[in-house]
Amino acid sequence: MILSALLTSVGINLGLCFLFFTLYSILRKQPGNAEVYAPRLVAEGKSQQTSNFNLERLLPSAGWVTRAWRPSEAELLSTSGLDAVVFMRIFIFSARVFTFAVIVGIFILLPINYMGKQLSLDLFDLPNKSLESFTISNVDDGSNRLWIHFSAVYILTAVVCYLLYFEYDYISSKRISYFYSSKPHPHQFTILVRSIPASSGRSYSETVESFFSEYYPATYLSHWVVRRASKLQDLIKNSKRLYRRLVNLKSANHDRERFGRAGFMGLFGQRVDLLDHYEKKLEVIEDNVRAEQSSCLGKEVGAAFVSFRTRFAAASAIHMQQGVNPTQWVTETAPDPEDVYWPFFSASFLKRWISNLVVVVACVLLTVLFLIPVLIVQGLTHLEQLEIWFPFLKGLLRIAFVSQVITGYLPSLVLQLFLYVVPSIMIMFSSIQGYIAMSQIEKSACIKVLWFTIWNIFFANVLSGSALYRVEIFLEPKNIPAILAVAVPGQATFFIAYVVTSGWTSTSSELFQLSTLVSNFIKRNICRKYDDEFEVPSVPYHSEIPRILLFGLLGITYFFLAPLILPFLLVYYCLGYLIYRNQLLNVYAPKYETGGKLWPIVHDSMIFSLILMHVIAIGIFGLKKLPLASSLTVPLPILTLVFNSYCRRRFLPMFKSYSVESLLKKDKEEQNDPTIASFHERLATAYQDPALLHGGYSGNSASIIAPLLSTTEVDA
């Protein structure tokens, strides 16, 4: 592919980015759009938007950039939590890596590649040169200039490892400092106990009370046994949906909107007064809710949240085997009450095991099926293949601009459209694996999306064509470096276009919030719906972190192969830093806090990227007839793995649990705190299922408003 196709793709995406920035700077100032561009500020009562006309609202401005840049990391930590800080540290780390990579790659490696004569191209015919003239493929075989590439691989590895160590150490210290400065949280004093043995004539609640009162008499505080409430949760969802319909009807300006058909989607059935119809239906559902709440009292599950008086006592209980039988009284860290994922508590061990097996099979099938759009995308990059598939388009494909758009821009756009559904699917897969916290579900989905993306975007594209169907390649590991050395440089153009499309344009569209803007417009101006409450979104870490890490893999892999990709990546990370700072301050609000536990995923991904670069370097130096350089590269992945092993021993335990020193220090600080007694009282009811506390919406009965369960049962 000639450079003109790539330049066309870059030009299109630059235009889209500029359009998104301009529209955002105008639309964010318009009345009614605060719920789209600043929902967090609206929820916190900090939005100062007025409905008075102002000419300044119609003019684009870049004031949001200053406001996003100004807050310090400490301010971001106080408003959005440690997870948000760690998320932004990924951009900072990546920007540092690729600033160095751009200096070395563009000013040293790129001229060496361009001055090579291996491809026998005209040095002065720049507009029609293939991108391969800027890659290592253009360097003469056996040339001593390849030692510069060899040195660059070693230097970049040292720089990345140093920055990884620095970030791991920095975030670990931030995690400890955040723990020391935090107020008492229920999950710090609570453990989750599963596989509680059933006793004849005794409930699970009585069994738990007896066990922990006997073995932890000084530190045991209270417990809450989980109930099977899946049916109740469905009823409450229906009740909430019906209540919102009532709110919208009551806020309607026209009486004709109150009347409609009561059947499916309002198209069938008898014409009725919808307000009266929904009110009666809501009362029936709430009666069913009350009945189901009463029946849930006897539907105990063999799991309970057990709370202790100190953090140290809770941590000790987690790391000790509670019963003689290791399959009973199984303990684990409890999530924060707002982080608990209630639907899967009633699942048995067999159901969870089957669910995990089903998820593994489903992930494999999804990965295989996704090869179809990958092959379509690779077909779009070859005009001759398209002319064979669609001969009636031959005349259109020979138009220069059309061919440049199809081969340069369209493939990455098509692939990005297919990728949009993957994070949601992975969240669904993770939610049925038995996790009891939404943060665990999101972390699992993040890992799934990351490796799915690495395989289907990187490996499936570079190995597409004949190599994809040669199964014997994967049965002979010694051939893998040589295969990657041939395949990876050939896809440089596609990946540059992909970085521009998926990186620049998608990040800019994150700022624009097109889907939210459209849905808000339809809801308010067409459907006439005015909800009395709206949900502030949280950062979709499971989709954004894999994308950032994929670009990191592309940059490290192509650093010495095709350094032309590096400036595009650096621009992406700078854009992402500004845009996501703005989103964290104005749009997203944290629903739960993990204390930065996503950073080890980032570290492991960067280590994998380095090793992949080393494997390709071994192969490329061998193909370039520089066997000594190939041999001297072999120790590099070994040294990287040794470094990774040290980091895992040095830092990873700090992300799994807090030390005895930290726990006892925090407990001693709060011994004389007058608020700790009231916190212990609230702790006794912190883990009640919200479904059991649902009071209803109709308000026609005092019994509906009162919570069903009192706190006395917990202390029994």
C-alpha positions in Angstrom: 0.0 0.0 0.0 1.4 3.4 -0.9 1.6 6.3 1.6 -1.2 8.2 0.0 -3.8 5.7 1.3 -2.4 6.1 4.8 -2.3 9.9 4.5 -6.0 9.8 3.4 -6.9 7.8 6.5 -5.0 10.2 8.7 -6.7 13.2 7.1 -10.2 11.8 7.5 -9.6 11.0 11.2 -8.0 14.4 11.9 -11.1 16.0 10.4 -13.4 13.8 12.6 -11.4 14.7 15.7 -11.6 18.4 15.0 -15.3 18.1 14.3 -15.9 16.2 17.6 -13.8 18.8 19.6 -15.8 21.7 18.0 -19.2 20.1 18.6 -18.3 19.2 22.1 -17.1 22.7 23.0 -20.5 24.1 21.7 -22.9 21.4 22.8 -21.6 21.2 26.4 -22.8 24.8 26.9 -26.3 24.3 25.6 -29.3 24.1 28.0 -30.5 20.5 28.6 -27.1 18.9 27.8 -25.6 19.0 31.3 -26.9 15.5 31.9 -24.9 14.4 28.9 -21.6 16.3 29.4 -21.5 16.8 33.1 -23.8 14.3 34.8 -21.5 14.0 37.8 -21.7 17.8 38.4 -25.5 17.7 38.1 -25.7 14.8 40.6 -23.4 16.7 43.0 -25.4 20.0 42.5 -22.3 21.8 41.1 -23.7 22.4 37.6 -24.1 26.2 37.0 -25.8 26.0 33.6 -28.6 28.5 33.0 -31.3 28.7 30.4 -30.6 32.4 29.5 -29.4 33.0 25.9 -25.8 33.8 25.5 -23.9 34.3 22.3 -20.8 32.7 23.8 -22.6 29.4 23.9 -22.6 29.3 20.1 -18.9 29.7 19.8 -16.3 26.9 20.2 -13.8 27.3 22.9 -10.9 25.3 24.4 -11.6 26.3 28.0 -12.4 22.7 29.0 -8.7 21.7 28.2 -7.5 24.2 30.9 -10.0 23.0 33.4 -9.1 19.4 32.8 -5.4 20.0 33.1 -5.5 22.3 36.2 -6.5 19.8 39.0 -3.7 18.1 40.7 -3.4 14.3 41.2 -4.3 14.8 44.9 -7.5 16.5 43.9 -8.3 13.8 41.4 -7.7 11.2 44.2 -10.1 13.0 46.6 -12.9 13.3 44.0 -12.6 10.1 41.9 -10.6 7.6 44.0 -7.4 5.7 43.6 -8.7 3.6 40.6 -9.1 6.8 38.6 -5.6 7.9 39.5 -4.2 4.5 38.4 -6.1 4.8 35.2 -4.5 8.2 34.5 -1.1 6.8 35.4 -1.4 4.4 32.5 -1.5 7.4 30.2 1.4 9.0 32.0 3.5 5.9 31.9 2.7 5.3 28.2 3.5 8.9 27.2 6.9 8.7 28.9 7.7 5.4 27.2 6.7 6.7 23.7 8.3 10.1 24.1 11.6 8.3 24.5 10.6 5.8 21.7 9.8 8.7 19.3 13.1 10.4 19.9 15.1 7.2 19.2 12.7 5.8 16.5 12.1 8.9 14.4 15.4 10.6 14.7 17.7 7.5 14.6 16.0 4.4 13.3 13.7 5.9 10.7 16.5 7.6 8.7 18.5 4.4 8.8 15.6 2.4 7.4 14.8 5.0 4.7 18.4 5.1 3.5 18.6 1.4 3.0 18.7 -0.2 -0.4 17.2 -3.7 0.3 13.9 -2.9 -1.5 15.5 -1.1 -4.5 13.2 1.9 -4.3 13.8 5.5 -5.5 14.9 7.6 -2.5 13.4 10.7 -4.0 10.0 9.3 -5.1 8.4 9.9 -1.6 4.7 10.2 -2.5 4.6 6.8 -4.2 6.9 5.0 -1.9 5.7 2.0 0.0 5.6 2.2 3.8 8.1 -0.7 3.8 10.8 1.8 2.8 10.5 3.2 6.3 10.7 -0.2 8.0 13.6 -2.4 8.9 12.8 -4.5 5.8 14.6 -1.8 3.7 17.9 -2.2 5.6 20.4 -4.2 3.7 20.9 -7.8 4.8 24.0 -8.2 7.0 24.4 -4.4 7.3 26.3 -3.2 10.3 23.6 -0.6 10.7 21.4 -3.3 12.1 23.5 -3.2 15.3 21.8 0.2 15.9 18.4 -1.6 15.9 19.9 -4.2 18.2 21.1 -1.6 20.6 17.7 0.2 20.5 15.9 -3.0 21.5 18.1 -3.3 24.6 17.8 0.4 25.5 14.0 0.5 25.1 13.7 -2.7 27.3 15.8 -1.1 30.0 13.7 2.1 29.9 10.4 0.3 30.0 11.5 -1.9 32.9 12.7 1.1 34.8 9.5 3.0 34.3 7.5 -0.2 35.2 9.4 -0.5 38.4 8.9 3.2 39.2 5.2 3.1 38.6 4.7 -0.2 40.5 6.5 1.3 43.5 4.7 4.7 43.2 1.2 3.1 42.9 2.0 0.7 45.8 2.9 3.6 48.1 -0.2 5.4 46.9 -2.3 2.4 47.8 -0.8 2.3 51.3 -1.2 6.0 51.8 -4.8 5.9 50.6 -5.5 3.1 53.1 -4.1 5.1 56.0 -6.0 8.2 55.1 -9.4 6.5 54.4 -12.3 6.3 56.8 -13.5 2.9 58.1 -15.2 0.9 55.4 -17.4 -2.2 56.0 -15.3 -4.4 53.7 -12.2 -3.8 55.8 -13.9 -5.4 58.9 -15.9 -8.1 57.1 -15.2 -11.4 55.5 -17.4 -13.6 53.3 -17.9 -17.2 54.5 -19.1 -19.8 52.0 -19.9 -23.5 52.2 -21.4 -23.2 55.7 -22.3 -26.7 56.8 -26.0 -27.4 57.3 -27.1 -28.5 60.8 -30.4 -30.3 61.5 -32.8 -28.2 63.5 -30.7 -25.0 63.1 -30.7 -22.3 60.6 -27.5 -21.1 58.8 -27.8 -17.9 60.9 -27.7 -19.8 64.2 -24.8 -22.0 62.9 -22.7 -19.0 62.0 -23.5 -17.2 65.3 -22.5 -20.3 67.3 -19.3 -21.0 65.4 -17.8 -17.5 65.4 -18.9 -16.7 69.0 -17.1 -19.8 70.1 -13.8 -19.4 68.2 -13.6 -15.6 68.0 -15.3 -14.5 71.3 -13.3 -11.3 71.6 -13.4 -10.0 68.1 -16.6 -11.3 66.5 -19.2 -8.6 66.0 -22.1 -9.6 63.9 -23.2 -11.5 60.7 -25.7 -11.4 57.9 -26.8 -14.6 56.1 -27.5 -14.2 52.4 -31.0 -15.0 51.2 -32.1 -16.4 47.9 -33.8 -13.3 46.4 -33.5 -13.7 42.6 -37.3 -13.6 42.1 -37.6 -10.6 44.4 -35.0 -8.7 42.5 -37.0 -9.3 39.2 -40.1 -8.0 40.9 -38.4 -4.9 42.1 -36.9 -4.2 38.6 -40.5 -4.4 37.2 -41.7 -2.1 40.0 -39.0 0.4 39.3 -39.7 0.4 35.5 -43.4 0.9 36.1 -42.8 3.7 38.5 -40.7 5.6 36.0 -43.5 5.3 33.5 -45.8 6.8 36.0 -43.4 9.7 36.6 -43.2 10.3 32.8 -47.0 10.3 32.5 -47.5 12.7 35.4 -45.0 15.1 33.9 -46.6 15.0 30.4 -48.1 18.3 29.2 -51.0 16.7 27.2 -53.8 14.6 28.5 -53.8 12.6 25.2 -50.5 11.1 26.3 -52.3 9.6 29.3 -54.5 7.4 27.1 -53.3 4.4 25.2 -53.6 0.7 24.6 -52.6 -1.6 27.5 -51.3 -4.4 25.4 -47.9 -5.3 23.9 -45.8 -2.1 23.2 -49.0 0.0 23.4 -50.1 -1.4 20.1 -52.7 -4.0 21.2 -55.4 -4.3 23.8 -58.1 -2.0 25.1 -57.7 1.7 25.2 -57.4 2.8 28.8 -56.3 5.6 31.1 -52.6 4.6 31.4 -52.1 6.6 34.6 -54.8 4.7 36.4 -53.8 1.4 34.8 -50.1 1.7 35.8 -51.0 2.8 39.4 -53.2 -0.3 39.9 -50.5 -2.5 38.3 -47.8 -1.0 40.5 -49.9 -1.7 43.6 -50.2 -5.4 42.6 -46.5 -5.7 42.0 -45.7 -4.1 45.3 -48.0 -6.5 47.1 -46.1 -9.4 45.4 -42.9 -7.7 46.5 -44.0 -7.7 50.1 -45.1 -11.3 49.9 -41.8 -12.4 48.4 -39.8 -10.4 51.0 -41.6 -12.3 53.7 -40.9 -15.7 52.0 -37.2 -14.7 51.6 -36.7 -14.8 55.3 -36.7 -18.6 55.2 -34.6 -18.9 52.0 -31.2 -18.8 53.5 -28.1 -19.6 51.4 -25.0 -21.3 52.8 -23.1 -18.0 52.7 -22.8 -15.1 55.2 -21.0 -11.8 55.7 -19.2 -12.0 59.1 -18.0 -8.7 60.7 -15.3 -8.3 63.3 -14.3 -5.4 65.6 -10.9 -4.9 64.0 -9.3 -5.1 60.5 -6.6 -7.4 61.9 -9.2 -9.9 63.2 -10.9 -10.0 59.8 -7.7 -10.5 57.9 -6.6 -13.3 60.3 -9.9 -15.1 59.7 -9.4 -14.9 55.9 -6.0 -16.4 55.9 -6.7 -19.3 58.3 -8.5 -22.5 57.7 -11.7 -22.4 59.8 -12.8 -26.0 59.9 -11.2 -29.5 59.9 -12.8 -30.0 56.4 -11.1 -27.5 54.1 -14.2 -27.4 51.8 -16.4 -26.0 54.6 -16.3 -22.6 56.2 -14.3 -21.2 53.2 -13.4 -17.6 53.7 -12.6 -14.7 51.3 -12.4 -11.0 51.4 -15.8 -9.3 51.4 -16.4 -6.6 48.8 -17.8 -3.2 49.8 -21.6 -3.2 50.2 -22.0 -1.0 47.1 -19.8 -3.4 45.2 -21.7 -6.7 46.0 -23.1 -8.5 43.1 -26.1 -10.3 44.6 -27.6 -12.5 41.9 -25.0 -15.3 42.0 -25.0 -15.9 45.8 -27.6 -18.7 45.5 -25.6 -20.7 42.9 -24.3 -24.0 44.1 -20.6 -25.1 43.7 -21.7 -27.4 40.7 -23.5 -24.5 39.0 -20.5 -22.2 39.3 -18.2 -24.9 38.0 -20.4 -25.5 35.0 -20.8 -21.8 34.4 -17.0 -21.4 34.3 -16.7 -24.2 31.8 -19.4 -22.7 29.6 -17.7 -19.3 29.7 -14.4 -20.8 28.6 -16.1 -22.6 25.6 -18.0 -19.4 24.8 -14.8 -17.3 24.8 -13.1 -19.8 22.5 -16.1 -19.8 20.1 -16.3 -16.0 20.1 -12.6 -15.8 19.3 -13.0 -18.2 16.4 -16.1 -16.4 15.0 -14.3 -13.1 15.2 -11.8 -14.4 12.6 -14.6 -13.8 10.0 -14.5 -9.9 10.3 -10.7 -10.1 10.5 -10.6 -11.9 7.2 -13.0 -9.4 5.7 -10.8 -6.5 6.9 -7.7 -8.1 5.4 -9.6 -8.5 2.1 -10.3 -4.7 2.1 -6.6 -3.9 2.3 -6.0 -5.7 -1.1 -7.8 -4.1 -4.1 -7.0 -7.0 -6.3 -8.9 -9.3 -3.9 -11.9 -7.0 -3.8 -12.0 -6.9 -7.6 -12.2 -10.7 -7.6 -15.0 -10.7 -5.0 -17.0 -7.8 -6.5 -16.2 -7.5 -10.2 -19.0 -5.0 -10.8 -17.1 -2.5 -8.5 -13.9 -2.7 -10.6 -14.4 0.8 -12.2 -15.2 2.4 -8.9 -12.2 0.8 -7.2 -9.9 2.3 -9.8 -10.7 5.9 -8.7 -7.7 7.1 -6.7 -9.6 8.6 -3.7 -12.0 5.7 -3.4 -9.3 3.2 -3.4 -7.3 5.2 -0.8 -10.4 5.4 1.5 -11.2 1.7 1.1 -7.7 0.4 1.7 -6.5 3.0 4.2 -9.5 4.0 6.3 -12.3 1.4 5.9 -10.5 -1.7 7.2 -9.7 -0.2 10.6 -13.2 1.3 10.8 -14.9 -2.0 10.1 -12.8 -3.8 12.7 -13.5 -1.1 15.3 -17.3 -1.4 14.7 -17.1 -5.2 15.3 -15.1 -4.6 18.4 -17.7 -2.4 20.0 -19.8 -5.4 21.1 -17.0 -7.4 22.6 -16.7 -5.6 26.1 -20.4 -6.0 26.7 -20.2 -9.7 25.9 -17.2 -10.2 28.1 -19.1 -8.5 31.0 -22.0 -10.9 30.5 -19.6 -13.9 30.5 -17.8 -12.7 33.7 -21.1 -12.1 35.5 -22.1 -15.8 35.3 -18.8 -17.1 36.5 -19.7 -16.8 40.2 -18.0 -13.5 41.1 -19.7 -11.8 44.1 -18.4 -8.3 43.4 -19.0 -6.0 40.4 -15.3 -5.0 40.6 -14.3 -8.6 40.2 -16.6 -9.0 37.2 -15.1 -5.9 35.6 -11.5 -7.0 36.3 -12.3 -10.5 34.8 -13.9 -8.8 31.8 -10.9 -6.5 31.4 -8.5 -9.5 31.2 -10.8 -11.3 28.7 -11.1 -8.2 26.5 -7.4 -7.6 26.6 -6.3 -11.1 25.5 -9.2 -11.3 23.0 -8.0 -8.0 21.5 -4.4 -9.0 21.4 -5.2 -12.2 19.6 -7.8 -11.0 17.2 -6.4 -7.5 16.4 -2.7 -8.3 16.5 -2.0 -12.0 15.9 -5.0 -12.8 13.7 -4.2 -9.8 11.4 -0.4 -10.4 11.1 -0.9 -14.1 10.5 -3.9 -13.7 8.2 -3.6 -15.2 4.7 -1.7 -18.4 4.0 0.1 -18.5 7.4 -3.2 -18.6 9.2 -4.1 -21.9 7.7 -0.7 -23.6 8.2 -1.4 -25.4 11.4 2.1 -26.9 11.5 3.5 -23.4 12.2 2.1 -23.5 15.7 3.4 -27.1 16.2 7.0 -26.0 15.6 7.8 -23.2 18.2 11.3 -22.7 16.8 9.8 -21.3 13.6 7.6 -18.7 15.4 10.3 -15.9 15.5 11.0 -16.2 11.8 7.3 -16.2 11.0 6.5 -13.2 13.1 9.6 -11.4 11.6 8.1 -11.8 8.1 4.4 -11.1 9.0 4.6 -8.3 11.5 6.3 -5.6 9.3 3.9 -6.2 6.5 1.0 -5.0 8.6 2.5 -1.7 9.7 0.2 0.4 7.5 -2.9 -1.3 8.7 -1.9 -0.8 12.4 -1.1 2.9 11.9 -4.5 3.4 10.3 -6.0 1.4 13.2 -4.3 3.6 15.8 -5.6 6.7 14.1 -9.2 5.3 13.8 -9.6 3.4 17.0 -7.3 5.8 19.0 -7.7 9.3 17.8 -11.3 9.2 16.6 -12.8 6.8 19.2 -11.2 8.8 22.0 -12.6 12.0 20.6 -16.0 10.4 20.3 -15.7 9.5 24.0 -15.6 13.3 24.6 -18.6 13.9 22.3 -20.8 11.2 23.9 -22.8 10.8 20.7 -25.0 7.9 21.9 -25.9 9.6 25.2 -26.6 12.9 23.4 -29.0 11.2 20.9 -30.8 9.2 23.6 -31.2 12.3 25.8 -32.6 14.3 22.9 -35.1 11.5 21.9 -36.1 11.1 25.6 -36.8 14.8 26.2 -38.0 16.0 22.9 -39.8 13.1 21.3 -40.8 10.7 24.1 -41.3 13.6 26.5 -39.8 11.6 29.4 -38.5 13.5 32.4 -37.1 11.1 35.0 -36.7 12.5 38.5 -33.4 10.7 38.8 -30.7 9.6 36.4 -27.7 7.4 36.9 -24.2 8.9 36.7 -22.1 6.5 34.6 -18.8 5.0 35.8 -15.6 4.6 33.8 -15.7 1.5 31.6 -12.3 0.2 32.6 -13.0 -3.2 31.1 -13.1 -1.6 27.6 -10.7 1.3 27.8 -7.7 -0.3 29.6 -7.4 -3.2 27.0 -7.4 -0.6 24.2 -4.6 1.4 25.8 -2.6 -1.7 26.4 -3.1 -2.9 22.9 -1.7 0.3 21.6 1.3 -0.1 23.9 1.9 -3.6 22.5 1.8 -2.2 18.9 4.2 0.6 19.8 6.7 -1.6 21.5 6.5 -4.3 18.8 6.9 -1.8 15.9 9.5 0.4 17.7 12.4 -1.0 15.8 10.4 -2.5 12.9 8.4 0.5 11.7 9.0 3.5 13.9 6.6 5.7 11.9 3.8 4.4 14.1 5.3 6.0 17.2 4.2 9.7 16.7 0.6 8.6 16.2 0.7 6.6 19.4 2.2 9.5 21.3 -0.6 11.8 20.1 -3.2 9.3 21.2 -1.8 9.1 24.7 -1.7 12.9 25.0 -5.3 13.1 23.7 -6.4 10.4 26.0 -4.8 12.0 29.1 -6.7 15.3 28.5 -10.0 13.8 27.5 -10.3 11.2 30.3 -9.2 13.8 32.9 -12.2 15.9 31.7 -14.5 12.8 31.8 -13.4 11.8 35.3 -14.0 15.3 36.6 -17.3 16.0 34.9 -18.9 12.8 33.6 -17.9 9.7 35.4 -18.4 8.9 39.1 -16.9 5.8 40.9 -19.4 3.2 41.9 -16.8 1.2 43.9 -13.1 1.3 44.7 -10.6 -1.5 44.3 -7.5 0.4 45.5 -5.7 0.3 42.2 -5.9 -3.5 41.8 -6.0 -3.1 38.0 -2.3 -2.0 37.8 -0.9 -5.6 37.8 -2.8 -6.2 34.6 -1.0 -3.3 33.0 2.4 -4.5 34.3 1.9 -8.0 33.0 0.7 -6.7 29.6 3.8 -4.6 29.1 6.0 -7.5 30.1 4.3 -9.6 27.4 4.8 -6.8 24.9 8.5 -6.6 25.6 8.9 -10.4 25.3 7.0 -10.3 22.0 9.4 -7.6 20.7 12.3 -9.8 21.7 11.0 -12.8 19.9 10.4 -10.8 16.7 13.9 -9.3 17.1 15.5 -12.7 17.3 13.6 -13.7 14.1 14.3 -10.4 12.2 18.0 -10.4 12.9 18.2 -14.0 11.7 16.4 -13.2 8.5 18.7 -10.2 8.0 21.7 -12.5 8.1 23.0 -11.1 11.4 23.1 -14.3 13.5 25.3 -12.8 16.2 22.7 -10.1 17.0 20.0 -12.8 17.0 21.9 -14.9 19.5 22.7 -11.9 21.7 19.0 -11.0 21.8 18.1 -14.4 23.4 19.1 -13.4 26.9 16.8 -10.4 26.8 13.5 -12.2 27.3 15.1 -14.2 30.0 16.2 -11.1 31.8 12.8 -9.5 31.4 11.1 -12.5 32.9 13.6 -12.4 35.9 12.7 -8.7 36.3 9.0 -9.6 36.2 9.4 -12.3 38.8 11.2 -9.8 41.1 8.4 -7.3 40.7 5.7 -9.9 41.4 7.5 -10.9 44.6 8.2 -7.3 45.6 4.9 -5.5 44.8 2.1 -8.0 44.0 1.4 -9.1 47.6 0.7 -5.5 48.4 -2.2 -5.5 45.9 -3.7 -8.7 47.3 -3.9 -7.8 51.0 -2.6 -5.3 53.5 0.3 -6.2 55.9 -0.1 -6.8 59.6 1.9 -3.7 60.2 -0.6 -1.6 58.2 -3.7 -3.2 59.7 -2.5 -2.9 63.3 -1.4 0.7 62.8 -4.7 1.7 61.4 -6.6 -0.2 64.2 -4.6 1.5 66.9 -5.2 4.9 65.4 -9.0 4.4 65.7 -9.1 2.8 69.2 -9.9 6.2 70.8 -12.0 7.4 67.9 -15.5 8.3 69.3 -17.2 7.5 65.9 -16.0 3.9 65.8 -18.8 2.7 68.1 -21.5 4.1 65.8 -19.6 2.6 62.8 -19.8 -0.8 64.4 -23.6 -0.4 64.8 -23.9 0.5 61.2 -21.7 -2.4 60.2 -24.2 -4.8 61.7 -26.7 -4.0 58.9 -24.3 -2.9 56.1 -24.6 -6.1 54.1 -28.4 -6.5 53.9 -29.6 -7.2 50.4 -31.1 -4.0 49.1 -34.0 -6.0 47.7 -35.1 -7.0 51.2 -35.1 -3.3 52.2 -37.1 -2.1 49.2 -40.0 0.1 50.6 -42.1 0.5 47.5 -43.2 3.5 45.4 -47.0 3.7 45.7 -47.1 4.9 49.3 -50.7 3.8 49.8 -49.8 1.8 52.8 -47.5 2.6 55.8 -46.4 -1.0 55.8 -44.9 -0.6 52.3 -42.7 2.2 53.4 -41.2 0.5 56.4 -38.2 -1.8 55.8 -39.1 -5.5 56.2 -36.1 -6.6 58.3 -35.0 -5.0 61.5 -31.4 -5.1 62.8 -32.2 -7.3 65.8 -31.8 -10.5 63.8 -28.2 -9.6 62.9 -27.2 -9.2 66.5 -29.1 -12.4 67.6 
